[in-house]
């Protein structure tokens, strides 16, 4: 697929979703959060990504451009990228697995070559926020999951 088959996304907000009856009864502290992303060209089209509590806290700090009190992995990675003069060109959400998880790739470029890496979507979104890089999704996937 080419870039013309992609939709650029914009970060919305993160919010806590209600715990299930099972979690309440058995007192499992398995809080879930949802990150909302919008089609940058049509804000009426949006999608959601489920995250855990820790990922949501890290994302929230990145959204607000707050440096964490201790160096987290995404800050370490950001510093390594900067030190080696690499650039995060974009993140592309390019697959939806059968179990409902998104798969994504990040394209990094250096002086001589570019390389794509696969990682968890939520981690790559956090890196995009830290690097001011765009986030895309393949149109075909977005059409299946948008609301």
C-alpha angles and dihedrals in degrees: 000000000000131000090262087067091059133088119214113231132211124206116251120178141302121235139173117250125212117272117241123255088252092056092047094048095045093037094233110168096215101137117186128204133192127219113204119210124189133208100254091220097043114030091190088072115075144157136199136223122200115227138175126246097265094047090048092052091050091047092048091053090049092048090052091041091238119155110227118243090244127035109267125196094262091053091048090049091047090053093047091050091050093046093053092044096242125150129214099225097185148315119241123198097212108162142037112204124215091254092058100257122132121231120209143181131211122209115214124185131197132180095285109022148009127229135187123221130189121225142144111305094229091054092049092049089053090052090049090054092049091049099037089238126151125258119214136182127199109257092231092058094042091053090055097050108026122109 
